Amino acid sequence: MKLLPMIVFAFSRAGCLELAESLEPQISFTDGFTKGLIMKFIKQKLQRLDEKDRELPQIKSLSALLVRGIGVHHAGLL
């Protein structure tokens, strides 16, 4: 953890998300307190979306990554 934060570059949209999702599920860069803060933040922001949009696979996938302290950014994100 002493080498964090870390940035990894991928040269495709698909590659960007694949790399993040390929990390072992038990890998997390956040502690319990921080996870709680992230979940609260996500919940607040998702309230701005239509209810059906909150259930989109992309939303669920990215939310799960963010709680673990893993973020992705590519040209296709709004």
mmCIF file of the N, C-alpha and C atoms, coordinates in Angstrom:
data_MODEL
# 
_entry.id   MODEL 
# 
loop_
_atom_site.group_PDB 
_atom_site.id 
_atom_site.type_symbol 
_atom_site.label_atom_id 
_atom_site.label_alt_id 
_atom_site.label_comp_id 
_atom_site.label_asym_id 
_atom_site.label_entity_id 
_atom_site.label_seq_id 
_atom_site.pdbx_PDB_ins_code 
_atom_site.Cartn_x 
_atom_site.Cartn_y 
_atom_site.Cartn_z 
_atom_site.occupancy 
_atom_site.B_iso_or_equiv 
_atom_site.pdbx_formal_charge 
_atom_site.auth_seq_id 
_atom_site.auth_comp_id 
_atom_site.auth_asym_id 
_atom_site.auth_atom_id 
_atom_site.pdbx_PDB_model_num 
ATOM 1   N N  . MET A 1 1  ? 0.808   -1.189  0.000   1.00 0.00 ? 1  MET A N  1 
ATOM 2   C CA . MET A 1 1  ? 0.000   0.000   0.000   1.00 0.00 ? 1  MET A CA 1 
ATOM 3   C C  . MET A 1 1  ? 0.858   1.262   0.000   1.00 0.00 ? 1  MET A C  1 
ATOM 4   N N  . LYS A 1 2  ? 2.122   1.125   0.256   1.00 0.00 ? 2  LYS A N  1 
ATOM 5   C CA . LYS A 1 2  ? 2.993   2.299   0.296   1.00 0.00 ? 2  LYS A CA 1 
ATOM 6   C C  . LYS A 1 2  ? 3.212   2.899   -1.090  1.00 0.00 ? 2  LYS A C  1 
ATOM 7   N N  . LEU A 1 3  ? 2.911   2.152   -2.135  1.00 0.00 ? 3  LEU A N  1 
ATOM 8   C CA . LEU A 1 3  ? 3.141   2.632   -3.491  1.00 0.00 ? 3  LEU A CA 1 
ATOM 9   C C  . LEU A 1 3  ? 1.892   3.220   -4.135  1.00 0.00 ? 3  LEU A C  1 
ATOM 10  N N  . LEU A 1 4  ? 0.844   3.413   -3.354  1.00 0.00 ? 4  LEU A N  1 
ATOM 11  C CA . LEU A 1 4  ? -0.400  3.935   -3.901  1.00 0.00 ? 4  LEU A CA 1 
ATOM 12  C C  . LEU A 1 4  ? -0.441  5.448   -3.770  1.00 0.00 ? 4  LEU A C  1 
ATOM 13  N N  . PRO A 1 5  ? -1.143  6.177   -4.573  1.00 0.00 ? 5  PRO A N  1 
ATOM 14  C CA . PRO A 1 5  ? -2.020  5.713   -5.638  1.00 0.00 ? 5  PRO A CA 1 
ATOM 15  C C  . PRO A 1 5  ? -1.246  5.252   -6.855  1.00 0.00 ? 5  PRO A C  1 
ATOM 16  N N  . MET A 1 6  ? -1.910  4.526   -7.713  1.00 0.00 ? 6  MET A N  1 
ATOM 17  C CA . MET A 1 6  ? -1.298  3.956   -8.893  1.00 0.00 ? 6  MET A CA 1 
ATOM 18  C C  . MET A 1 6  ? -2.192  4.225   -10.092 1.00 0.00 ? 6  MET A C  1 
ATOM 19  N N  . ILE A 1 7  ? -1.582  4.465   -11.223 1.00 0.00 ? 7  ILE A N  1 
ATOM 20  C CA . ILE A 1 7  ? -2.307  4.651   -12.473 1.00 0.00 ? 7  ILE A CA 1 
ATOM 21  C C  . ILE A 1 7  ? -1.813  3.606   -13.456 1.00 0.00 ? 7  ILE A C  1 
ATOM 22  N N  . VAL A 1 8  ? -2.745  2.930   -14.117 1.00 0.00 ? 8  VAL A N  1 
ATOM 23  C CA . VAL A 1 8  ? -2.421  1.950   -15.144 1.00 0.00 ? 8  VAL A CA 1 
ATOM 24  C C  . VAL A 1 8  ? -3.100  2.419   -16.425 1.00 0.00 ? 8  VAL A C  1 
ATOM 25  N N  . PHE A 1 9  ? -2.370  2.453   -17.496 1.00 0.00 ? 9  PHE A N  1 
ATOM 26  C CA . PHE A 1 9  ? -2.917  2.896   -18.772 1.00 0.00 ? 9  PHE A CA 1 
ATOM 27  C C  . PHE A 1 9  ? -3.264  1.702   -19.647 1.00 0.00 ? 9  PHE A C  1 
ATOM 28  N N  . ALA A 1 10 ? -4.407  1.795   -20.290 1.00 0.00 ? 10 ALA A N  1 
ATOM 29  C CA . ALA A 1 10 ? -4.832  0.819   -21.291 1.00 0.00 ? 10 ALA A CA 1 
ATOM 30  C C  . ALA A 1 10 ? -5.213  1.633   -22.517 1.00 0.00 ? 10 ALA A C  1 
ATOM 31  N N  . PHE A 1 11 ? -4.984  1.097   -23.662 1.00 0.00 ? 11 PHE A N  1 
ATOM 32  C CA . PHE A 1 11 ? -5.194  1.861   -24.885 1.00 0.00 ? 11 PHE A CA 1 
ATOM 33  C C  . PHE A 1 11 ? -6.504  1.545   -25.597 1.00 0.00 ? 11 PHE A C  1 
ATOM 34  N N  . SER A 1 12 ? -7.461  0.997   -24.849 1.00 0.00 ? 12 SER A N  1 
ATOM 35  C CA . SER A 1 12 ? -8.791  0.790   -25.416 1.00 0.00 ? 12 SER A CA 1 
ATOM 36  C C  . SER A 1 12 ? -9.816  0.895   -24.296 1.00 0.00 ? 12 SER A C  1 
ATOM 37  N N  . ARG A 1 13 ? -11.037 1.245   -24.667 1.00 0.00 ? 13 ARG A N  1 
ATOM 38  C CA . ARG A 1 13 ? -12.108 1.323   -23.666 1.00 0.00 ? 13 ARG A CA 1 
ATOM 39  C C  . ARG A 1 13 ? -12.325 -0.037  -23.017 1.00 0.00 ? 13 ARG A C  1 
ATOM 40  N N  . ALA A 1 14 ? -12.436 -1.046  -23.848 1.00 0.00 ? 14 ALA A N  1 
ATOM 41  C CA . ALA A 1 14 ? -12.686 -2.391  -23.338 1.00 0.00 ? 14 ALA A CA 1 
ATOM 42  C C  . ALA A 1 14 ? -11.547 -2.846  -22.439 1.00 0.00 ? 14 ALA A C  1 
ATOM 43  N N  . GLY A 1 15 ? -10.323 -2.558  -22.844 1.00 0.00 ? 15 GLY A N  1 
ATOM 44  C CA . GLY A 1 15 ? -9.154  -2.948  -22.062 1.00 0.00 ? 15 GLY A CA 1 
ATOM 45  C C  . GLY A 1 15 ? -9.115  -2.277  -20.707 1.00 0.00 ? 15 GLY A C  1 
ATOM 46  N N  . CYS A 1 16 ? -9.570  -1.047  -20.656 1.00 0.00 ? 16 CYS A N  1 
ATOM 47  C CA . CYS A 1 16 ? -9.587  -0.278  -19.412 1.00 0.00 ? 16 CYS A CA 1 
ATOM 48  C C  . CYS A 1 16 ? -10.464 -0.977  -18.373 1.00 0.00 ? 16 CYS A C  1 
ATOM 49  N N  . LEU A 1 17 ? -11.658 -1.286  -18.733 1.00 0.00 ? 17 LEU A N  1 
ATOM 50  C CA . LEU A 1 17 ? -12.576 -1.934  -17.804 1.00 0.00 ? 17 LEU A CA 1 
ATOM 51  C C  . LEU A 1 17 ? -12.166 -3.377  -17.530 1.00 0.00 ? 17 LEU A C  1 
ATOM 52  N N  . GLU A 1 18 ? -11.688 -4.074  -18.548 1.00 0.00 ? 18 GLU A N  1 
ATOM 53  C CA . GLU A 1 18 ? -11.245 -5.466  -18.358 1.00 0.00 ? 18 GLU A CA 1 
ATOM 54  C C  . GLU A 1 18 ? -10.128 -5.555  -17.324 1.00 0.00 ? 18 GLU A C  1 
ATOM 55  N N  . LEU A 1 19 ? -9.174  -4.637  -17.393 1.00 0.00 ? 19 LEU A N  1 
ATOM 56  C CA . LEU A 1 19 ? -8.076  -4.651  -16.424 1.00 0.00 ? 19 LEU A CA 1 
ATOM 57  C C  . LEU A 1 19 ? -8.594  -4.464  -15.003 1.00 0.00 ? 19 LEU A C  1 
ATOM 58  N N  . ALA A 1 20 ? -9.476  -3.500  -14.819 1.00 0.00 ? 20 ALA A N  1 
ATOM 59  C CA . ALA A 1 20 ? -10.018 -3.243  -13.482 1.00 0.00 ? 20 ALA A CA 1 
ATOM 60  C C  . ALA A 1 20 ? -10.809 -4.440  -12.974 1.00 0.00 ? 20 ALA A C  1 
ATOM 61  N N  . GLU A 1 21 ? -11.650 -5.005  -13.820 1.00 0.00 ? 21 GLU A N  1 
ATOM 62  C CA . GLU A 1 21 ? -12.484 -6.129  -13.405 1.00 0.00 ? 21 GLU A CA 1 
ATOM 63  C C  . GLU A 1 21 ? -11.697 -7.430  -13.252 1.00 0.00 ? 21 GLU A C  1 
ATOM 64  N N  . SER A 1 22 ? -10.508 -7.490  -13.827 1.00 0.00 ? 22 SER A N  1 
ATOM 65  C CA . SER A 1 22 ? -9.710  -8.714  -13.732 1.00 0.00 ? 22 SER A CA 1 
ATOM 66  C C  . SER A 1 22 ? -8.976  -8.830  -12.391 1.00 0.00 ? 22 SER A C  1 
ATOM 67  N N  . LEU A 1 23 ? -8.954  -7.769  -11.610 1.00 0.00 ? 23 LEU A N  1 
ATOM 68  C CA . LEU A 1 23 ? -8.342  -7.851  -10.290 1.00 0.00 ? 23 LEU A CA 1 
ATOM 69  C C  . LEU A 1 23 ? -9.143  -8.806  -9.417  1.00 0.00 ? 23 LEU A C  1 
ATOM 70  N N  . GLU A 1 24 ? -8.448  -9.560  -8.601  1.00 0.00 ? 24 GLU A N  1 
ATOM 71  C CA . GLU A 1 24 ? -9.122  -10.508 -7.711  1.00 0.00 ? 24 GLU A CA 1 
ATOM 72  C C  . GLU A 1 24 ? -10.157 -9.779  -6.864  1.00 0.00 ? 24 GLU A C  1 
ATOM 73  N N  . PRO A 1 25 ? -11.330 -10.369 -6.674  1.00 0.00 ? 25 PRO A N  1 
ATOM 74  C CA . PRO A 1 25 ? -12.402 -9.707  -5.917  1.00 0.00 ? 25 PRO A CA 1 
ATOM 75  C C  . PRO A 1 25 ? -12.007 -9.316  -4.492  1.00 0.00 ? 25 PRO A C  1 
ATOM 76  N N  . GLN A 1 26 ? -11.074 -10.038 -3.890  1.00 0.00 ? 26 GLN A N  1 
ATOM 77  C CA . GLN A 1 26 ? -10.678 -9.719  -2.523  1.00 0.00 ? 26 GLN A CA 1 
ATOM 78  C C  . GLN A 1 26 ? -9.696  -8.549  -2.444  1.00 0.00 ? 26 GLN A C  1 
ATOM 79  N N  . ILE A 1 27 ? -9.180  -8.104  -3.597  1.00 0.00 ? 27 ILE A N  1 
ATOM 80  C CA . ILE A 1 27 ? -8.269  -6.959  -3.596  1.00 0.00 ? 27 ILE A CA 1 
ATOM 81  C C  . ILE A 1 27 ? -9.084  -5.691  -3.386  1.00 0.00 ? 27 ILE A C  1 
ATOM 82  N N  . SER A 1 28 ? -8.729  -4.971  -2.324  1.00 0.00 ? 28 SER A N  1 
ATOM 83  C CA . SER A 1 28 ? -9.404  -3.725  -2.010  1.00 0.00 ? 28 SER A CA 1 
ATOM 84  C C  . SER A 1 28 ? -8.359  -2.754  -1.479  1.00 0.00 ? 28 SER A C  1 
ATOM 85  N N  . PHE A 1 29 ? -8.481  -1.524  -1.890  1.00 0.00 ? 29 PHE A N  1 
ATOM 86  C CA . PHE A 1 29 ? -7.544  -0.497  -1.461  1.00 0.00 ? 29 PHE A CA 1 
ATOM 87  C C  . PHE A 1 29 ? -8.182  0.460   -0.461  1.00 0.00 ? 29 PHE A C  1 
ATOM 88  N N  . THR A 1 30 ? -9.322  0.068   0.096   1.00 0.00 ? 30 THR A N  1 
ATOM 89  C CA . THR A 1 30 ? -10.026 0.910   1.053   1.00 0.00 ? 30 THR A CA 1 
ATOM 90  C C  . THR A 1 30 ? -10.294 0.133   2.337   1.00 0.00 ? 30 THR A C  1 
ATOM 91  N N  . ASP A 1 31 ? -10.361 0.860   3.445   1.00 0.00 ? 31 ASP A N  1 
ATOM 92  C CA . ASP A 1 31 ? -10.724 0.230   4.717   1.00 0.00 ? 31 ASP A CA 1 
ATOM 93  C C  . ASP A 1 31 ? -12.241 0.358   4.904   1.00 0.00 ? 31 ASP A C  1 
ATOM 94  N N  . GLY A 1 32 ? -12.748 -0.195  5.981   1.00 0.00 ? 32 GLY A N  1 
ATOM 95  C CA . GLY A 1 32 ? -14.184 -0.194  6.219   1.00 0.00 ? 32 GLY A CA 1 
ATOM 96  C C  . GLY A 1 32 ? -14.783 1.199   6.276   1.00 0.00 ? 32 GLY A C  1 
ATOM 97  N N  . PHE A 1 33 ? -14.101 2.125   6.934   1.00 0.00 ? 33 PHE A N  1 
ATOM 98  C CA . PHE A 1 33 ? -14.609 3.492   7.044   1.00 0.00 ? 33 PHE A CA 1 
ATOM 99  C C  . PHE A 1 33 ? -14.707 4.144   5.675   1.00 0.00 ? 33 PHE A C  1 
ATOM 100 N N  . THR A 1 34 ? -13.651 3.998   4.886   1.00 0.00 ? 34 THR A N  1 
ATOM 101 C CA . THR A 1 34 ? -13.624 4.607   3.553   1.00 0.00 ? 34 THR A CA 1 
ATOM 102 C C  . THR A 1 34 ? -14.663 3.970   2.649   1.00 0.00 ? 34 THR A C  1 
ATOM 103 N N  . LYS A 1 35 ? -14.834 2.655   2.739   1.00 0.00 ? 35 LYS A N  1 
ATOM 104 C CA . LYS A 1 35 ? -15.875 1.976   1.956   1.00 0.00 ? 35 LYS A CA 1 
ATOM 105 C C  . LYS A 1 35 ? -17.240 2.593   2.254   1.00 0.00 ? 35 LYS A C  1 
ATOM 106 N N  . GLY A 1 36 ? -17.509 2.844   3.532   1.00 0.00 ? 36 GLY A N  1 
ATOM 107 C CA . GLY A 1 36 ? -18.775 3.448   3.927   1.00 0.00 ? 36 GLY A CA 1 
ATOM 108 C C  . GLY A 1 36 ? -18.970 4.828   3.318   1.00 0.00 ? 36 GLY A C  1 
ATOM 109 N N  . LEU A 1 37 ? -17.923 5.628   3.330   1.00 0.00 ? 37 LEU A N  1 
ATOM 110 C CA . LEU A 1 37 ? -17.996 6.967   2.731   1.00 0.00 ? 37 LEU A CA 1 
ATOM 111 C C  . LEU A 1 37 ? -18.265 6.889   1.232   1.00 0.00 ? 37 LEU A C  1 
ATOM 112 N N  . ILE A 1 38 ? -17.584 5.960   0.572   1.00 0.00 ? 38 ILE A N  1 
ATOM 113 C CA . ILE A 1 38 ? -17.761 5.806   -0.882  1.00 0.00 ? 38 ILE A CA 1 
ATOM 114 C C  . ILE A 1 38 ? -19.182 5.340   -1.186  1.00 0.00 ? 38 ILE A C  1 
ATOM 115 N N  . MET A 1 39 ? -19.683 4.375   -0.428  1.00 0.00 ? 39 MET A N  1 
ATOM 116 C CA . MET A 1 39 ? -21.043 3.879   -0.665  1.00 0.00 ? 39 MET A CA 1 
ATOM 117 C C  . MET A 1 39 ? -22.071 4.995   -0.457  1.00 0.00 ? 39 MET A C  1 
ATOM 118 N N  . LYS A 1 40 ? -21.866 5.805   0.574   1.00 0.00 ? 40 LYS A N  1 
ATOM 119 C CA . LYS A 1 40 ? -22.777 6.930   0.822   1.00 0.00 ? 40 LYS A CA 1 
ATOM 120 C C  . LYS A 1 40 ? -22.749 7.913   -0.350  1.00 0.00 ? 40 LYS A C  1 
ATOM 121 N N  . PHE A 1 41 ? -21.555 8.223   -0.837  1.00 0.00 ? 41 PHE A N  1 
ATOM 122 C CA . PHE A 1 41 ? -21.399 9.140   -1.957  1.00 0.00 ? 41 PHE A CA 1 
ATOM 123 C C  . PHE A 1 41 ? -22.100 8.593   -3.204  1.00 0.00 ? 41 PHE A C  1 
ATOM 124 N N  . ILE A 1 42 ? -21.866 7.323   -3.501  1.00 0.00 ? 42 ILE A N  1 
ATOM 125 C CA . ILE A 1 42 ? -22.479 6.692   -4.677  1.00 0.00 ? 42 ILE A CA 1 
ATOM 126 C C  . ILE A 1 42 ? -24.000 6.736   -4.559  1.00 0.00 ? 42 ILE A C  1 
ATOM 127 N N  . LYS A 1 43 ? -24.515 6.374   -3.389  1.00 0.00 ? 43 LYS A N  1 
ATOM 128 C CA . LYS A 1 43 ? -25.965 6.371   -3.182  1.00 0.00 ? 43 LYS A CA 1 
ATOM 129 C C  . LYS A 1 43 ? -26.555 7.762   -3.416  1.00 0.00 ? 43 LYS A C  1 
ATOM 130 N N  . GLN A 1 44 ? -25.890 8.783   -2.901  1.00 0.00 ? 44 GLN A N  1 
ATOM 131 C CA . GLN A 1 44 ? -26.362 10.155  -3.094  1.00 0.00 ? 44 GLN A CA 1 
ATOM 132 C C  . GLN A 1 44 ? -26.396 10.519  -4.571  1.00 0.00 ? 44 GLN A C  1 
ATOM 133 N N  . LYS A 1 45 ? -25.344 10.198  -5.289  1.00 0.00 ? 45 LYS A N  1 
ATOM 134 C CA . LYS A 1 45 ? -25.256 10.575  -6.697  1.00 0.00 ? 45 LYS A CA 1 
ATOM 135 C C  . LYS A 1 45 ? -26.225 9.780   -7.562  1.00 0.00 ? 45 LYS A C  1 
ATOM 136 N N  . LEU A 1 46 ? -26.451 8.519   -7.217  1.00 0.00 ? 46 LEU A N  1 
ATOM 137 C CA . LEU A 1 46 ? -27.361 7.698   -8.009  1.00 0.00 ? 46 LEU A CA 1 
ATOM 138 C C  . LEU A 1 46 ? -28.808 8.154   -7.869  1.00 0.00 ? 46 LEU A C  1 
ATOM 139 N N  . GLN A 1 47 ? -29.109 8.869   -6.808  1.00 0.00 ? 47 GLN A N  1 
ATOM 140 C CA . GLN A 1 47 ? -30.469 9.387   -6.628  1.00 0.00 ? 47 GLN A CA 1 
ATOM 141 C C  . GLN A 1 47 ? -30.858 10.339  -7.753  1.00 0.00 ? 47 GLN A C  1 
ATOM 142 N N  . ARG A 1 48 ? -29.879 10.883  -8.441  1.00 0.00 ? 48 ARG A N  1 
ATOM 143 C CA . ARG A 1 48 ? -30.146 11.806  -9.542  1.00 0.00 ? 48 ARG A CA 1 
ATOM 144 C C  . ARG A 1 48 ? -30.580 11.077  -10.812 1.00 0.00 ? 48 ARG A C  1 
ATOM 145 N N  . LEU A 1 49 ? -30.341 9.769   -10.856 1.00 0.00 ? 49 LEU A N  1 
ATOM 146 C CA . LEU A 1 49 ? -30.694 8.969   -12.032 1.00 0.00 ? 49 LEU A CA 1 
ATOM 147 C C  . LEU A 1 49 ? -32.108 8.422   -11.903 1.00 0.00 ? 49 LEU A C  1 
ATOM 148 N N  . ASP A 1 50 ? -32.707 8.103   -13.055 1.00 0.00 ? 50 ASP A N  1 
ATOM 149 C CA . ASP A 1 50 ? -33.969 7.380   -13.030 1.00 0.00 ? 50 ASP A CA 1 
ATOM 150 C C  . ASP A 1 50 ? -33.733 6.037   -12.345 1.00 0.00 ? 50 ASP A C  1 
ATOM 151 N N  . GLU A 1 51 ? -34.750 5.538   -11.683 1.00 0.00 ? 51 GLU A N  1 
ATOM 152 C CA . GLU A 1 51 ? -34.614 4.288   -10.936 1.00 0.00 ? 51 GLU A CA 1 
ATOM 153 C C  . GLU A 1 51 ? -34.127 3.136   -11.809 1.00 0.00 ? 51 GLU A C  1 
ATOM 154 N N  . LYS A 1 52 ? -34.647 3.032   -13.044 1.00 0.00 ? 52 LYS A N  1 
ATOM 155 C CA . LYS A 1 52 ? -34.231 1.933   -13.930 1.00 0.00 ? 52 LYS A CA 1 
ATOM 156 C C  . LYS A 1 52 ? -32.755 2.066   -14.329 1.00 0.00 ? 52 LYS A C  1 
ATOM 157 N N  . ASP A 1 53 ? -32.260 3.289   -14.431 1.00 0.00 ? 53 ASP A N  1 
ATOM 158 C CA . ASP A 1 53 ? -30.857 3.490   -14.792 1.00 0.00 ? 53 ASP A CA 1 
ATOM 159 C C  . ASP A 1 53 ? -29.904 3.096   -13.669 1.00 0.00 ? 53 ASP A C  1 
ATOM 160 N N  . ARG A 1 54 ? -30.382 3.145   -12.441 1.00 0.00 ? 54 ARG A N  1 
ATOM 161 C CA . ARG A 1 54 ? -29.551 2.749   -11.292 1.00 0.00 ? 54 ARG A CA 1 
ATOM 162 C C  . ARG A 1 54 ? -29.219 1.265   -11.328 1.00 0.00 ? 54 ARG A C  1 
ATOM 163 N N  . GLU A 1 55 ? -30.000 0.511   -12.098 1.00 0.00 ? 55 GLU A N  1 
ATOM 164 C CA . GLU A 1 55 ? -29.814 -0.943  -12.176 1.00 0.00 ? 55 GLU A CA 1 
ATOM 165 C C  . GLU A 1 55 ? -28.996 -1.371  -13.396 1.00 0.00 ? 55 GLU A C  1 
ATOM 166 N N  . LEU A 1 56 ? -28.502 -0.424  -14.158 1.00 0.00 ? 56 LEU A N  1 
ATOM 167 C CA . LEU A 1 56 ? -27.698 -0.766  -15.336 1.00 0.00 ? 56 LEU A CA 1 
ATOM 168 C C  . LEU A 1 56 ? -26.441 -1.531  -14.927 1.00 0.00 ? 56 LEU A C  1 
ATOM 169 N N  . PRO A 1 57 ? -26.050 -2.531  -15.714 1.00 0.00 ? 57 PRO A N  1 
ATOM 170 C CA . PRO A 1 57 ? -24.842 -3.303  -15.388 1.00 0.00 ? 57 PRO A CA 1 
ATOM 171 C C  . PRO A 1 57 ? -23.605 -2.423  -15.211 1.00 0.00 ? 57 PRO A C  1 
ATOM 172 N N  . GLN A 1 58 ? -23.467 -1.390  -16.036 1.00 0.00 ? 58 GLN A N  1 
ATOM 173 C CA . GLN A 1 58 ? -22.300 -0.507  -15.935 1.00 0.00 ? 58 GLN A CA 1 
ATOM 174 C C  . GLN A 1 58 ? -22.278 0.213   -14.586 1.00 0.00 ? 58 GLN A C  1 
ATOM 175 N N  . ILE A 1 59 ? -23.417 0.636   -14.107 1.00 0.00 ? 59 ILE A N  1 
ATOM 176 C CA . ILE A 1 59 ? -23.510 1.328   -12.825 1.00 0.00 ? 59 ILE A CA 1 
ATOM 177 C C  . ILE A 1 59 ? -23.120 0.386   -11.697 1.00 0.00 ? 59 ILE A C  1 
ATOM 178 N N  . LYS A 1 60 ? -23.656 -0.815  -11.733 1.00 0.00 ? 60 LYS A N  1 
ATOM 179 C CA . LYS A 1 60 ? -23.343 -1.791  -10.685 1.00 0.00 ? 60 LYS A CA 1 
ATOM 180 C C  . LYS A 1 60 ? -21.869 -2.177  -10.692 1.00 0.00 ? 60 LYS A C  1 
ATOM 181 N N  . SER A 1 61 ? -21.321 -2.384  -11.878 1.00 0.00 ? 61 SER A N  1 
ATOM 182 C CA . SER A 1 61 ? -19.918 -2.775  -12.005 1.00 0.00 ? 61 SER A CA 1 
ATOM 183 C C  . SER A 1 61 ? -18.987 -1.670  -11.499 1.00 0.00 ? 61 SER A C  1 
ATOM 184 N N  . LEU A 1 62 ? -19.223 -0.463  -11.953 1.00 0.00 ? 62 LEU A N  1 
ATOM 185 C CA . LEU A 1 62 ? -18.364 0.652   -11.548 1.00 0.00 ? 62 LEU A CA 1 
ATOM 186 C C  . LEU A 1 62 ? -18.514 0.939   -10.060 1.00 0.00 ? 62 LEU A C  1 
ATOM 187 N N  . SER A 1 63 ? -19.720 0.848   -9.537  1.00 0.00 ? 63 SER A N  1 
ATOM 188 C CA . SER A 1 63 ? -19.935 1.079   -8.104  1.00 0.00 ? 63 SER A CA 1 
ATOM 189 C C  . SER A 1 63 ? -19.134 0.079   -7.269  1.00 0.00 ? 63 SER A C  1 
ATOM 190 N N  . ALA A 1 64 ? -19.173 -1.189  -7.663  1.00 0.00 ? 64 ALA A N  1 
ATOM 191 C CA . ALA A 1 64 ? -18.436 -2.228  -6.940  1.00 0.00 ? 64 ALA A CA 1 
ATOM 192 C C  . ALA A 1 64 ? -16.927 -1.959  -6.972  1.00 0.00 ? 64 ALA A C  1 
ATOM 193 N N  . LEU A 1 65 ? -16.433 -1.493  -8.113  1.00 0.00 ? 65 LEU A N  1 
ATOM 194 C CA . LEU A 1 65 ? -15.005 -1.170  -8.218  1.00 0.00 ? 65 LEU A CA 1 
ATOM 195 C C  . LEU A 1 65 ? -14.650 0.027   -7.344  1.00 0.00 ? 65 LEU A C  1 
ATOM 196 N N  . LEU A 1 66 ? -15.468 1.060   -7.380  1.00 0.00 ? 66 LEU A N  1 
ATOM 197 C CA . LEU A 1 66 ? -15.182 2.272   -6.617  1.00 0.00 ? 66 LEU A CA 1 
ATOM 198 C C  . LEU A 1 66 ? -15.111 1.996   -5.122  1.00 0.00 ? 66 LEU A C  1 
ATOM 199 N N  . VAL A 1 67 ? -15.997 1.155   -4.621  1.00 0.00 ? 67 VAL A N  1 
ATOM 200 C CA . VAL A 1 67 ? -15.998 0.817   -3.198  1.00 0.00 ? 67 VAL A CA 1 
ATOM 201 C C  . VAL A 1 67 ? -14.677 0.152   -2.809  1.00 0.00 ? 67 VAL A C  1 
ATOM 202 N N  . ARG A 1 68 ? -14.078 -0.556  -3.742  1.00 0.00 ? 68 ARG A N  1 
ATOM 203 C CA . ARG A 1 68 ? -12.788 -1.220  -3.484  1.00 0.00 ? 68 ARG A CA 1 
ATOM 204 C C  . ARG A 1 68 ? -11.609 -0.276  -3.708  1.00 0.00 ? 68 ARG A C  1 
ATOM 205 N N  . GLY A 1 69 ? -11.898 0.974   -4.092  1.00 0.00 ? 69 GLY A N  1 
ATOM 206 C CA . GLY A 1 69 ? -10.825 1.937   -4.321  1.00 0.00 ? 69 GLY A CA 1 
ATOM 207 C C  . GLY A 1 69 ? -10.243 1.853   -5.713  1.00 0.00 ? 69 GLY A C  1 
ATOM 208 N N  . ILE A 1 70 ? -10.994 1.293   -6.646  1.00 0.00 ? 70 ILE A N  1 
ATOM 209 C CA . ILE A 1 70 ? -10.536 1.118   -8.022  1.00 0.00 ? 70 ILE A CA 1 
ATOM 210 C C  . ILE A 1 70 ? -11.416 1.967   -8.925  1.00 0.00 ? 70 ILE A C  1 
ATOM 211 N N  . GLY A 1 71 ? -10.821 2.852   -9.684  1.00 0.00 ? 71 GLY A N  1 
ATOM 212 C CA . GLY A 1 71 ? -11.563 3.692   -10.597 1.00 0.00 ? 71 GLY A CA 1 
ATOM 213 C C  . GLY A 1 71 ? -11.078 3.502   -12.019 1.00 0.00 ? 71 GLY A C  1 
ATOM 214 N N  . VAL A 1 72 ? -11.947 3.771   -12.953 1.00 0.00 ? 72 VAL A N  1 
ATOM 215 C CA . VAL A 1 72 ? -11.572 3.717   -14.370 1.00 0.00 ? 72 VAL A CA 1 
ATOM 216 C C  . VAL A 1 72 ? -12.028 5.009   -15.030 1.00 0.00 ? 72 VAL A C  1 
ATOM 217 N N  . HIS A 1 73 ? -11.327 5.387   -16.051 1.00 0.00 ? 73 HIS A N  1 
ATOM 218 C CA . HIS A 1 73 ? -11.741 6.540   -16.832 1.00 0.00 ? 73 HIS A CA 1 
ATOM 219 C C  . HIS A 1 73 ? -11.335 6.293   -18.271 1.00 0.00 ? 73 HIS A C  1 
ATOM 220 N N  . HIS A 1 74 ? -12.285 6.484   -19.172 1.00 0.00 ? 74 HIS A N  1 
ATOM 221 C CA . HIS A 1 74 ? -11.990 6.384   -20.593 1.00 0.00 ? 74 HIS A CA 1 
ATOM 222 C C  . HIS A 1 74 ? -12.906 7.347   -21.333 1.00 0.00 ? 74 HIS A C  1 
ATOM 223 N N  . ALA A 1 75 ? -12.662 7.514   -22.590 1.00 0.00 ? 75 ALA A N  1 
ATOM 224 C CA . ALA A 1 75 ? -13.382 8.506   -23.382 1.00 0.00 ? 75 ALA A CA 1 
ATOM 225 C C  . ALA A 1 75 ? -14.881 8.231   -23.453 1.00 0.00 ? 75 ALA A C  1 
ATOM 226 N N  . GLY A 1 76 ? -15.311 7.026   -23.166 1.00 0.00 ? 76 GLY A N  1 
ATOM 227 C CA . GLY A 1 76 ? -16.715 6.700   -23.259 1.00 0.00 ? 76 GLY A CA 1 
ATOM 228 C C  . GLY A 1 76 ? -17.517 6.997   -22.005 1.00 0.00 ? 76 GLY A C  1 
ATOM 229 N N  . LEU A 1 77 ? -16.861 7.430   -20.933 1.00 0.00 ? 77 LEU A N  1 
ATOM 230 C CA . LEU A 1 77 ? -17.572 7.736   -19.686 1.00 0.00 ? 77 LEU A CA 1 
ATOM 231 C C  . LEU A 1 77 ? -18.132 9.138   -19.741 1.00 0.00 ? 77 LEU A C  1 
ATOM 232 N N  . LEU A 1 78 ? -19.317 9.303   -19.206 1.00 0.00 ? 78 LEU A N  1 
ATOM 233 C CA . LEU A 1 78 ? -19.929 10.625  -19.129 1.00 0.00 ? 78 LEU A CA 1 
ATOM 234 C C  . LEU A 1 78 ? -19.553 11.290  -17.823 1.00 0.00 ? 78 LEU A C  1 
# 
